[in-house]
Amino acid sequence: MDSPFDEPGKIFADKRPLDEDYTPETILCRDEEISRYSEALQDVVEGFGPNNVFIYGQTGNGKTVVTKKMMAFLREETAQHDIPLTILEVNCNRDDSIFNVLISLVNQLRPPEDQVPEQGPTKGFLWATLYEELDQLEGDVVVVLDEIDMLGADNDKLLYEFPRARKMGSLENTRVGVIGISNNHMFKDSLDPRVKSTLCEYEIFFSPYDATELTEILEHYAGLVFRDGTIDDGVISLCAARAAQEQGDAREALDLLETAGNIARKEDAPQVTKAHVEEAGSRVEEQRVLTIVRDQLTSQMKLALLATAFLNIDEDASPRAKNIYQVYENICQVCDYEPRSKRRVNDFLDSIRLYGLLERDERNLGRAGGRSYIHTLEVSPELVFEGLKYDQEGAESMLERYDLVPDPEDANQSRITSFV
């Protein structure tokens, strides 16, 4: 049997710059944001203590990569000037409660042999332990909370009291600054006014990239990733235009260019062409949805999305907010999850909508029904179910052990309507 692999090296020179964790040497098209960032952090470099910074903008607009670069610069500058500094980083999409955030912060400050267990400690113990650990440090502390909108109602104490801990007497020596990063541009509006005044000392908005900026970014990466002469004229501008028309997402533009390259390589084509980009478009959109569902939604958001998907494929059920919550509660009961309040579930639906998975319409349902929000899937239910099936921690037991997902082709929808 002949090898099924193609001869290497015809299209790609190096794929490492396309990795999610890759931090580029040069950050393109974000000079103004970097300038604002450096202004906010300059006090740390001069030993005056950290400010609180709120960073927001849609996914793929450079917030996280710029923050990583700024933290690297901050470590170098403070070390050069003998300014003691500790930087702690938490991804709130993974640690999606104040309890998990506190454990992460404490364990970053403790040696491996003295870690706090995930089961057992109370919030009071964790707060006291965190303050104790912080006060033993020399110098200042910067805490980066990426995707803070995932904390929901838990964020008020963390985002108000924590940055003010020294002023409130919880810390004696250490000064703490918080950098909050959110993909939800509406998140700031939901904050308690006291939290907003504390967190938003410096506020930096990352706007979507336009087609010109995306072209510059893609040309830079193409020079790192592809072999000379393998990109046909118009390919980069087409990828940039398609991404700009969607959400101005640089990651989406890079995914589109990489997928087009993969298709060209598989076809043993000498160049990546516009036709490859067109074919890549549908693949990237499908993969984008699966990635969001599997990796970017919290467990509770997945439950809300599953309830919405059920109601969207049942012709006899209305996907209004009230019905979604009822289905959500029943799924939680069957699968042994603790249900959240109606208000929190509405917050989950708003967050899911910002990912482009749902559309919300306000409709007048008549004298008996009044006005209500109708949530319609913007992607195929099959993609939602496929994404949830392979989520090991969240929905796998729901979909496989309890067999809650009906066959969309099956006219018998009894399993759905039983939850309504």
VOPAGU-2260 file (C-alpha; in pm, 1 decimal, decimal comma):
REM VOPAGU-2260
SITE   aa  ch    i         X         Y         Z
SITE  MET   A    0       0,0       0,0       0,0
SITE  ASP   A    1     132,4     343,2     -93,8
SITE  SER   A    2     154,7     614,6     167,6
SITE  PRO   A    3    -166,9     824,2     191,1
SITE  PHE   A    4      33,5    1135,2     277,4
SITE  ASP   A    5     118,2    1409,3      31,2
SITE  GLU   A    6     471,6    1526,6     -27,7
SITE  PRO   A    7     545,5    1787,9     241,9
SITE  GLY   A    8     651,4    2146,7     193,8
SITE  LYS   A    9     470,6    2241,4    -126,9
SITE  ILE   A   10     239,4    2506,2      22,6
SITE  PHE   A   11     331,3    2573,1     385,5
SITE  ALA   A   12     672,4    2675,3     519,3
SITE  ASP   A   13     582,3    2698,6     891,4
SITE  LYS   A   14     244,4    2664,7    1061,7
SITE  ARG   A   15     351,0    2761,3    1412,3
SITE  PRO   A   16     247,8    3127,9    1371,4
SITE  LEU   A   17    -111,2    3002,0    1324,1
SITE  ASP   A   18    -124,7    2833,1    1665,9
SITE  GLU   A   19    -374,8    2979,5    1914,7
SITE  ASP   A   20    -103,2    3036,1    2176,3
SITE  TYR   A   21     137,3    3205,4    1934,7
SITE  THR   A   22     239,9    3555,9    2042,4
SITE  PRO   A   23     375,7    3755,3    1746,7
SITE  GLU   A   24     688,7    3963,9    1775,9
SITE  THR   A   25     503,4    4256,7    1622,1
SITE  ILE   A   26     143,6    4354,3    1696,8
SITE  LEU   A   27     -10,4    4507,3    1387,1
SITE  CYS   A   28    -288,5    4767,3    1360,9
SITE  ARG   A   29    -320,9    4821,0    1737,2
SITE  ASP   A   30     -87,4    5116,7    1797,1
SITE  GLU   A   31    -353,5    5334,0    1959,6
SITE  GLU   A   32    -466,9    5056,6    2196,0
SITE  ILE   A   33    -106,9    4975,9    2293,8
SITE  SER   A   34     -46,0    5344,8    2363,5
SITE  ARG   A   35    -350,6    5356,1    2592,7
SITE  TYR   A   36    -239,0    5035,0    2759,9
SITE  SER   A   37     110,5    5169,4    2828,7
SITE  GLU   A   38     -38,7    5487,9    2972,3
SITE  ALA   A   39    -250,9    5281,9    3211,3
SITE  LEU   A   40      43,9    5066,7    3324,4
SITE  GLN   A   41     315,9    5333,6    3339,2
SITE  ASP   A   42     256,7    5386,3    3712,4
SITE  VAL   A   43     362,2    5024,9    3775,4
SITE  VAL   A   44     694,6    5078,9    3595,9
SITE  GLU   A   45     761,1    5388,7    3807,8
SITE  GLY   A   46     668,7    5213,7    4133,9
SITE  PHE   A   47     351,6    5415,1    4197,6
SITE  GLY   A   48     118,9    5112,1    4206,4
SITE  PRO   A   49    -111,3    4954,7    3948,3
SITE  ASN   A   50    -428,5    5103,1    3804,9
SITE  ASN   A   51    -741,1    4909,0    3715,3
SITE  VAL   A   52    -802,8    4860,1    3343,5
SITE  PHE   A   53   -1111,4    4741,4    3156,2
SITE  ILE   A   54   -1051,0    4597,4    2806,9
SITE  TYR   A   55   -1344,5    4511,6    2584,1
SITE  GLY   A   56   -1430,6    4425,8    2225,5
SITE  GLN   A   57   -1542,8    4129,6    2019,2
SITE  THR   A   58   -1359,2    3799,7    1983,8
SITE  GLY   A   59   -1059,1    3810,7    1751,1
SITE  ASN   A   60    -994,4    4182,7    1789,1
SITE  GLY   A   61    -653,9    4141,6    1955,1
SITE  LYS   A   62    -740,7    4195,6    2324,3
SITE  THR   A   63    -574,1    3883,9    2461,4
SITE  VAL   A   64    -266,4    3886,2    2237,1
SITE  VAL   A   65    -202,2    4254,8    2311,8
SITE  THR   A   66    -245,8    4189,0    2683,8
SITE  LYS   A   67       3,6    3900,2    2672,6
SITE  LYS   A   68     252,8    4122,9    2495,3
SITE  MET   A   69     198,2    4407,9    2740,2
SITE  MET   A   70     247,8    4174,4    3037,6
SITE  ALA   A   71     575,3    4052,1    2885,2
SITE  PHE   A   72     693,2    4412,1    2841,4
SITE  LEU   A   73     580,0    4494,8    3196,6
SITE  ARG   A   74     782,4    4205,8    3343,3
SITE  GLU   A   75    1091,8    4316,4    3151,2
SITE  GLU   A   76    1059,4    4684,5    3244,5
SITE  THR   A   77     994,7    4626,9    3616,1
SITE  ALA   A   78    1281,0    4377,6    3638,0
SITE  GLN   A   79    1513,0    4626,1    3465,6
SITE  HIS   A   80    1421,9    4897,3    3717,4
SITE  ASP   A   81    1420,8    4661,8    4020,8
SITE  ILE   A   82    1049,1    4712,8    4080,3
SITE  PRO   A   83     906,8    4394,5    4242,4
SITE  LEU   A   84     590,6    4283,7    4059,7
SITE  THR   A   85     374,5    3972,0    4051,2
SITE  ILE   A   86     137,1    3908,9    3759,2
SITE  LEU   A   87    -147,3    3657,9    3805,7
SITE  GLU   A   88    -360,7    3546,9    3510,6
SITE  VAL   A   89    -698,5    3369,3    3515,4
SITE  ASN   A   90    -919,0    3265,3    3222,8
SITE  CYS   A   91   -1273,2    3302,1    3353,2
SITE  ASN   A   92   -1413,0    3090,3    3071,7
SITE  ARG   A   93   -1239,4    2797,0    3238,5
SITE  ASP   A   94   -1266,5    2919,4    3598,9
SITE  ASP   A   95   -1622,1    3047,7    3560,3
SITE  SER   A   96   -1712,6    3121,4    3923,9
SITE  ILE   A   97   -1562,8    3338,7    4194,3
SITE  PHE   A   98   -1484,5    3018,6    4386,6
SITE  ASN   A   99   -1273,5    2879,7    4099,8
SITE  VAL   A  100   -1104,0    3215,6    4041,8
SITE  LEU   A  101   -1002,1    3238,1    4407,7
SITE  ILE   A  102    -859,0    2884,5    4401,1
SITE  SER   A  103    -662,9    2965,4    4086,9
SITE  LEU   A  104    -519,7    3285,5    4236,6
SITE  VAL   A  105    -422,7    3120,2    4565,0
SITE  ASN   A  106    -259,2    2822,8    4391,9
SITE  GLN   A  107     -58,3    3049,9    4163,2
SITE  LEU   A  108      89,8    3204,2    4477,0
SITE  ARG   A  109     160,0    2874,0    4653,3
SITE  PRO   A  110     420,9    2605,9    4579,9
SITE  PRO   A  111     304,0    2282,9    4407,5
SITE  GLU   A  112     318,6    2083,9    4731,2
SITE  ASP   A  113      86,3    2326,8    4913,9
SITE  GLN   A  114    -202,8    2370,9    4670,9
SITE  VAL   A  115    -560,2    2438,2    4788,3
SITE  PRO   A  116    -792,8    2149,8    4689,7
SITE  GLU   A  117   -1091,6    2215,9    4465,9
SITE  GLN   A  118   -1327,2    2049,1    4713,2
SITE  GLY   A  119   -1369,5    2159,2    5073,6
SITE  PRO   A  120   -1262,0    2522,0    5126,1
SITE  THR   A  121   -1521,3    2793,6    5168,5
SITE  LYS   A  122   -1519,8    3132,2    4998,6
SITE  GLY   A  123   -1439,6    3297,2    5332,6
SITE  PHE   A  124   -1135,1    3074,0    5375,9
SITE  LEU   A  125   -1021,4    3139,7    5019,2
SITE  TRP   A  126   -1052,2    3519,1    5053,3
SITE  ALA   A  127    -860,1    3514,9    5382,5
SITE  THR   A  128    -593,4    3285,6    5236,3
SITE  LEU   A  129    -558,6    3497,1    4922,7
SITE  TYR   A  130    -509,6    3817,5    5122,1
SITE  GLU   A  131    -258,3    3640,8    5346,8
SITE  GLU   A  132     -58,6    3516,5    5047,2
SITE  LEU   A  133     -69,2    3856,1    4876,3
SITE  ASP   A  134      54,8    4041,6    5183,1
SITE  GLN   A  135     361,2    3817,0    5195,7
SITE  LEU   A  136     470,0    3934,9    4851,4
SITE  GLU   A  137     708,8    4214,6    4780,3
SITE  GLY   A  138     584,0    4492,8    4557,8
SITE  ASP   A  139     267,2    4523,2    4356,1
SITE  VAL   A  140      30,7    4269,3    4197,2
SITE  VAL   A  141    -149,7    4283,0    3863,6
SITE  VAL   A  142    -437,8    4036,4    3821,7
SITE  VAL   A  143    -551,0    3968,4    3464,2
SITE  LEU   A  144    -905,4    3829,9    3440,8
SITE  ASP   A  145    -972,3    3724,0    3081,6
SITE  GLU   A  146   -1339,0    3683,8    2977,0
SITE  ILE   A  147   -1466,7    3826,7    3306,4
SITE  ASP   A  148   -1822,2    3839,2    3170,3
SITE  MET   A  149   -1832,3    3460,1    3225,8
SITE  LEU   A  150   -1843,8    3522,0    3602,7
SITE  GLY   A  151   -2193,7    3669,9    3584,1
SITE  ALA   A  152   -2341,1    3774,2    3918,0
SITE  ASP   A  153   -2025,7    3660,3    4099,1
SITE  ASN   A  154   -1822,4    3951,3    3970,7
SITE  ASP   A  155   -1932,1    4236,5    4199,0
SITE  LYS   A  156   -1724,8    4139,3    4504,4
SITE  LEU   A  157   -1428,6    4037,8    4292,3
SITE  LEU   A  158   -1426,8    4351,1    4076,8
SITE  TYR   A  159   -1518,2    4602,9    4348,3
SITE  GLU   A  160   -1368,2    4487,9    4677,4
SITE  PHE   A  161   -1058,3    4312,0    4545,4
SITE  PRO   A  162    -897,0    4617,4    4377,6
SITE  ARG   A  163    -986,9    4820,8    4691,1
SITE  ALA   A  164    -859,1    4557,9    4936,8
SITE  ARG   A  165    -581,3    4778,3    5074,1
SITE  LYS   A  166    -811,2    5076,9    5117,2
SITE  MET   A  167   -1067,9    4855,0    5292,7
SITE  GLY   A  168    -808,9    4708,7    5529,6
SITE  SER   A  169    -797,2    4355,7    5387,7
SITE  LEU   A  170    -437,3    4409,1    5272,5
SITE  GLU   A  171    -170,9    4595,0    5465,7
SITE  ASN   A  172     115,1    4622,9    5219,6
SITE  THR   A  173      40,6    4487,5    4873,6
SITE  ARG   A  174    -127,6    4702,5    4609,3
SITE  VAL   A  175    -349,3    4516,1    4361,9
SITE  GLY   A  176    -458,6    4626,2    4015,4
SITE  VAL   A  177    -712,3    4434,8    3807,0
SITE  ILE   A  178    -714,0    4408,2    3427,8
SITE  GLY   A  179   -1055,5    4283,3    3317,8
SITE  ILE   A  180   -1100,6    4160,0    2960,1
SITE  SER   A  181   -1445,7    4103,8    2812,7
SITE  ASN   A  182   -1571,8    3987,8    2473,0
SITE  ASN   A  183   -1911,8    4133,4    2560,8
SITE  HIS   A  184   -1924,4    4505,2    2487,5
SITE  MET   A  185   -2253,5    4521,0    2681,0
SITE  PHE   A  186   -2096,0    4374,0    2995,1
SITE  LYS   A  187   -1986,8    4711,3    3130,9
SITE  ASP   A  188   -2346,5    4834,7    3127,8
SITE  SER   A  189   -2452,4    4547,1    3353,9
SITE  LEU   A  190   -2197,3    4631,3    3623,9
SITE  ASP   A  191   -2291,4    4786,0    3954,8
SITE  PRO   A  192   -2204,6    5160,2    3936,8
SITE  ARG   A  193   -1951,9    5116,1    4219,9
SITE  VAL   A  194   -1784,1    4831,9    4030,8
SITE  LYS   A  195   -1779,4    5036,3    3711,7
SITE  SER   A  196   -1608,4    5331,2    3881,1
SITE  THR   A  197   -1349,0    5098,6    4038,0
SITE  LEU   A  198   -1271,6    4875,4    3740,9
SITE  CYS   A  199   -1289,3    5132,8    3464,4
SITE  GLU   A  200   -1016,4    5372,0    3579,6
SITE  TYR   A  201    -871,8    5312,7    3236,1
SITE  GLU   A  202   -1097,0    5184,7    2961,2
SITE  ILE   A  203    -973,2    5052,6    2625,8
SITE  PHE   A  204   -1204,8    4947,1    2344,3
SITE  PHE   A  205   -1074,8    4717,8    2070,0
SITE  SER   A  206   -1279,3    4787,9    1759,1
SITE  PRO   A  207   -1325,6    4525,2    1485,9
SITE  TYR   A  208   -1053,9    4520,5    1221,4
SITE  ASP   A  209   -1152,7    4664,3     884,2
SITE  ALA   A  210   -1060,9    4504,6     550,8
SITE  THR   A  211    -746,4    4715,5     510,7
SITE  GLU   A  212    -616,9    4619,6     855,3
SITE  LEU   A  213    -699,3    4252,7     801,0
SITE  THR   A  214    -513,8    4261,9     469,7
SITE  GLU   A  215    -202,9    4396,8     644,1
SITE  ILE   A  216    -227,3    4126,8     913,1
SITE  LEU   A  217    -280,2    3847,1     662,6
SITE  GLU   A  218       7,0    3962,4     442,8
SITE  HIS   A  219     235,8    3956,7     746,6
SITE  TYR   A  220     132,9    3606,0     848,6
SITE  ALA   A  221     134,3    3477,6     491,4
SITE  GLY   A  222     500,8    3575,3     472,3
SITE  LEU   A  223     569,7    3363,2     781,4
SITE  VAL   A  224     350,0    3064,0     695,9
SITE  PHE   A  225     343,7    3008,5     318,1
SITE  ARG   A  226     620,6    2936,0      73,3
SITE  ASP   A  227     704,5    3207,4    -179,2
SITE  GLY   A  228     478,0    3216,4    -481,1
SITE  THR   A  229     207,3    2987,3    -338,3
SITE  ILE   A  230     -55,9    3259,8    -278,4
SITE  ASP   A  231    -242,2    3367,2    -591,4
SITE  ASP   A  232    -332,3    3732,8    -650,1
SITE  GLY   A  233    -649,0    3839,8    -473,3
SITE  VAL   A  234    -652,7    3555,6    -216,3
SITE  ILE   A  235    -547,5    3766,1      82,1
SITE  SER   A  236    -780,7    4053,9      -5,4
SITE  LEU   A  237   -1070,5    3808,3     -45,4
SITE  CYS   A  238   -1001,9    3649,4     294,0
SITE  ALA   A  239    -978,6    3996,1     450,1
SITE  ALA   A  240   -1301,2    4115,0     287,2
SITE  ARG   A  241   -1498,0    3808,1     397,7
SITE  ALA   A  242   -1378,2    3838,1     758,9
SITE  ALA   A  243   -1441,6    4214,6     765,7
SITE  GLN   A  244   -1799,7    4160,7     647,6
SITE  GLU   A  245   -1859,7    3920,7     936,8
SITE  GLN   A  246   -1712,8    4046,6    1266,4
SITE  GLY   A  247   -1374,2    4193,1    1174,3
SITE  ASP   A  248   -1215,8    3892,5    1344,6
SITE  ALA   A  249    -844,8    3840,7    1269,3
SITE  ARG   A  250    -854,2    3481,7    1392,6
SITE  GLU   A  251   -1139,2    3404,9    1152,3
SITE  ALA   A  252    -943,0    3561,3     864,6
SITE  LEU   A  253    -635,7    3352,3     950,3
SITE  ASP   A  254    -846,1    3036,2     981,0
SITE  LEU   A  255    -993,2    3104,9     639,1
SITE  LEU   A  256    -649,0    3151,8     482,1
SITE  GLU   A  257    -509,9    2838,8     652,8
SITE  THR   A  258    -807,9    2626,0     547,7
SITE  ALA   A  259    -775,0    2746,1     188,1
SITE  GLY   A  260    -408,5    2643,3     206,1
SITE  ASN   A  261    -503,2    2300,4     340,8
SITE  ILE   A  262    -745,7    2249,5      52,2
SITE  ALA   A  263    -481,6    2353,4    -204,8
SITE  ARG   A  264    -229,9    2117,3     -45,5
SITE  LYS   A  265    -475,1    1827,4     -54,2
SITE  GLU   A  266    -549,8    1893,6    -421,0
SITE  ASP   A  267    -176,5    1909,8    -492,8
SITE  ALA   A  268    -234,1    2256,7    -638,4
SITE  PRO   A  269      70,9    2477,8    -695,8
SITE  GLN   A  270    -105,7    2783,5    -548,7
SITE  VAL   A  271    -384,9    2882,4    -312,5
SITE  THR   A  272    -660,1    3038,0    -526,8
SITE  LYS   A  273    -983,2    3230,4    -474,4
SITE  ALA   A  274   -1172,4    2907,6    -547,0
SITE  HIS   A  275    -996,8    2747,8    -248,9
SITE  VAL   A  276   -1102,5    3043,2     -32,3
SITE  GLU   A  277   -1465,9    3005,0    -138,9
SITE  GLU   A  278   -1460,7    2635,5     -50,2
SITE  ALA   A  279   -1287,0    2711,2     278,3
SITE  GLY   A  280   -1559,8    2957,9     379,3
SITE  SER   A  281   -1822,9    2695,9     457,7
SITE  ARG   A  282   -1571,4    2475,6     639,2
SITE  VAL   A  283   -1447,7    2760,0     857,8
SITE  GLU   A  284   -1800,4    2865,6     951,6
SITE  GLU   A  285   -1886,9    2512,0    1055,4
SITE  GLN   A  286   -1566,2    2475,4    1256,7
SITE  ARG   A  287   -1620,9    2817,5    1414,7
SITE  VAL   A  288   -1959,0    2711,1    1547,8
SITE  LEU   A  289   -1823,9    2380,4    1680,5
SITE  THR   A  290   -1531,8    2556,4    1851,1
SITE  ILE   A  291   -1760,3    2809,8    2018,3
SITE  VAL   A  292   -2002,0    2544,0    2141,1
SITE  ARG   A  293   -1732,4    2305,7    2262,6
SITE  ASP   A  294   -1469,1    2541,1    2401,1
SITE  GLN   A  295   -1599,9    2893,6    2454,4
SITE  LEU   A  296   -1936,4    2845,6    2626,0
SITE  THR   A  297   -1962,2    2768,0    2995,4
SITE  SER   A  298   -2153,4    2458,1    3108,7
SITE  GLN   A  299   -2455,4    2669,2    3203,0
SITE  MET   A  300   -2450,8    2848,9    2867,8
SITE  LYS   A  301   -2446,7    2511,4    2694,7
SITE  LEU   A  302   -2756,2    2405,7    2887,6
SITE  ALA   A  303   -2935,9    2725,2    2782,5
SITE  LEU   A  304   -2829,5    2673,3    2420,0
SITE  LEU   A  305   -2946,8    2310,6    2426,4
SITE  ALA   A  306   -3288,0    2414,9    2559,6
SITE  THR   A  307   -3313,3    2677,3    2283,8
SITE  ALA   A  308   -3213,1    2424,4    2017,5
SITE  PHE   A  309   -3482,1    2182,1    2136,3
SITE  LEU   A  310   -3749,7    2447,4    2102,1
SITE  ASN   A  311   -3620,8    2558,3    1761,5
SITE  ILE   A  312   -3662,7    2213,5    1606,0
SITE  ASP   A  313   -4008,2    2153,3    1752,1
SITE  GLU   A  314   -4268,1    2314,5    1525,9
SITE  ASP   A  315   -4528,3    2306,3    1803,0
SITE  ALA   A  316   -4316,0    2489,7    2061,0
SITE  SER   A  317   -4227,1    2858,4    2077,3
SITE  PRO   A  318   -3864,0    2947,4    2162,4
SITE  ARG   A  319   -3970,2    3238,1    2381,0
SITE  ALA   A  320   -3765,8    3318,5    2691,0
SITE  LYS   A  321   -4024,0    3174,3    2931,5
SITE  ASN   A  322   -4034,1    2839,3    2750,2
SITE  ILE   A  323   -3656,4    2824,4    2717,4
SITE  TYR   A  324   -3620,5    2863,2    3091,6
SITE  GLN   A  325   -3871,6    2586,3    3157,5
SITE  VAL   A  326   -3688,8    2345,5    2926,1
SITE  TYR   A  327   -3356,8    2454,3    3077,6
SITE  GLU   A  328   -3482,9    2378,6    3430,3
SITE  ASN   A  329   -3598,1    2032,2    3328,6
SITE  ILE   A  330   -3266,9    1952,2    3159,7
SITE  CYS   A  331   -3085,4    2062,0    3477,1
SITE  GLN   A  332   -3308,4    1835,0    3684,4
SITE  VAL   A  333   -3254,3    1533,4    3460,4
SITE  CYS   A  334   -2879,3    1586,1    3437,0
SITE  ASP   A  335   -2819,8    1688,9    3799,6
SITE  TYR   A  336   -2712,4    2048,1    3735,4
SITE  GLU   A  337   -2795,3    2333,9    3970,1
SITE  PRO   A  338   -3028,6    2566,9    3773,9
SITE  ARG   A  339   -2960,0    2939,9    3773,7
SITE  SER   A  340   -3218,6    3215,6    3798,5
SITE  LYS   A  341   -3426,1    3338,2    3503,6
SITE  ARG   A  342   -3220,7    3656,7    3497,4
SITE  ARG   A  343   -2894,0    3463,2    3471,3
SITE  VAL   A  344   -3029,9    3241,9    3194,0
SITE  ASN   A  345   -3129,1    3555,0    3003,6
SITE  ASP   A  346   -2770,1    3676,0    3053,1
SITE  PHE   A  347   -2647,2    3342,2    2913,5
SITE  LEU   A  348   -2868,7    3383,6    2607,4
SITE  ASP   A  349   -2737,3    3737,9    2553,8
SITE  SER   A  350   -2378,9    3608,5    2565,8
SITE  ILE   A  351   -2460,5    3326,3    2322,5
SITE  ARG   A  352   -2617,9    3583,0    2090,8
SITE  LEU   A  353   -2294,6    3782,6    2085,4
SITE  TYR   A  354   -2118,4    3474,0    1948,5
SITE  GLY   A  355   -2359,4    3483,0    1654,1
SITE  LEU   A  356   -2538,6    3157,7    1743,9
SITE  LEU   A  357   -2877,0    3314,4    1825,6
SITE  GLU   A  358   -3096,1    3595,7    1701,1
SITE  ARG   A  359   -3340,1    3766,6    1938,9
SITE  ASP   A  360   -3664,3    3931,0    1829,1
SITE  GLU   A  361   -3919,0    4109,6    2044,2
SITE  ARG   A  362   -4270,0    4009,5    1941,8
SITE  ASN   A  363   -4621,9    4095,1    2048,9
SITE  LEU   A  364   -4791,2    3763,4    2125,1
SITE  GLY   A  365   -5135,0    3914,8    2167,4
SITE  ARG   A  366   -5343,7    4013,7    2464,3
SITE  ALA   A  367   -5288,6    3680,5    2641,0
SITE  GLY   A  368   -4918,5    3648,0    2568,5
SITE  GLY   A  369   -4802,1    4009,3    2585,0
SITE  ARG   A  370   -4458,9    4099,5    2455,3
SITE  SER   A  371   -4183,3    3842,3    2464,0
SITE  TYR   A  372   -3834,7    3772,8    2331,3
SITE  ILE   A  373   -3809,5    3496,2    2072,3
SITE  HIS   A  374   -3466,9    3332,9    2040,4
SITE  THR   A  375   -3396,7    3178,7    1698,8
SITE  LEU   A  376   -3094,0    2966,4    1613,9
SITE  GLU   A  377   -2868,0    3129,7    1355,8
SITE  VAL   A  378   -2683,7    2801,2    1296,7
SITE  SER   A  379   -2808,9    2450,6    1223,9
SITE  PRO   A  380   -2932,9    2250,5    1525,1
SITE  GLU   A  381   -2721,3    1958,9    1402,3
SITE  LEU   A  382   -2404,4    2167,0    1455,5
SITE  VAL   A  383   -2517,1    2259,3    1805,9
SITE  PHE   A  384   -2585,8    1896,1    1893,8
SITE  GLU   A  385   -2257,5    1783,0    1740,8
SITE  GLY   A  386   -2066,2    2040,3    1940,7
SITE  LEU   A  387   -2234,6    1939,8    2264,8
SITE  LYS   A  388   -2191,9    1566,4    2208,1
SITE  TYR   A  389   -1815,3    1598,2    2228,4
SITE  ASP   A  390   -1803,9    1820,2    2536,2
SITE  GLN   A  391   -1665,1    1575,8    2792,2
SITE  GLU   A  392   -1736,8    1779,7    3104,1
SITE  GLY   A  393   -2070,5    1932,9    3015,9
SITE  ALA   A  394   -2316,1    1778,7    2777,3
SITE  GLU   A  395   -2188,0    1430,7    2699,0
SITE  SER   A  396   -2389,9    1268,2    2977,2
SITE  MET   A  397   -2691,9    1474,8    2875,9
SITE  LEU   A  398   -2690,7    1370,3    2515,4
SITE  GLU   A  399   -2568,2    1013,5    2535,6
SITE  ARG   A  400   -2667,3     878,6    2875,0
SITE  TYR   A  401   -3012,9    1040,0    2874,0
SITE  ASP   A  402   -3061,1    1043,1    2494,3
SITE  LEU   A  403   -3223,0    1385,5    2501,7
SITE  VAL   A  404   -3149,5    1482,5    2142,9
SITE  PRO   A  405   -3419,8    1372,9    1898,7
SITE  ASP   A  406   -3354,7    1290,7    1538,3
SITE  PRO   A  407   -3431,3    1613,3    1346,1
SITE  GLU   A  408   -3568,4    1395,7    1063,7
SITE  ASP   A  409   -3801,6    1210,6    1299,8
SITE  ALA   A  410   -4156,6    1341,6    1293,0
SITE  ASN   A  411   -4214,4    1208,0    1645,6
SITE  GLN   A  412   -4095,7    1487,8    1872,3
SITE  SER   A  413   -4232,2    1345,5    2197,8
SITE  ARG   A  414   -3896,9    1372,8    2375,9
SITE  ILE   A  415   -3886,6    1746,4    2310,7
SITE  THR   A  416   -4243,0    1835,1    2393,8
SITE  SER   A  417   -4220,5    1638,3    2719,1
SITE  PHE   A  418   -3985,4    1909,3    2844,5
SITE  VAL   A  419   -4205,7    2202,1    2746,6
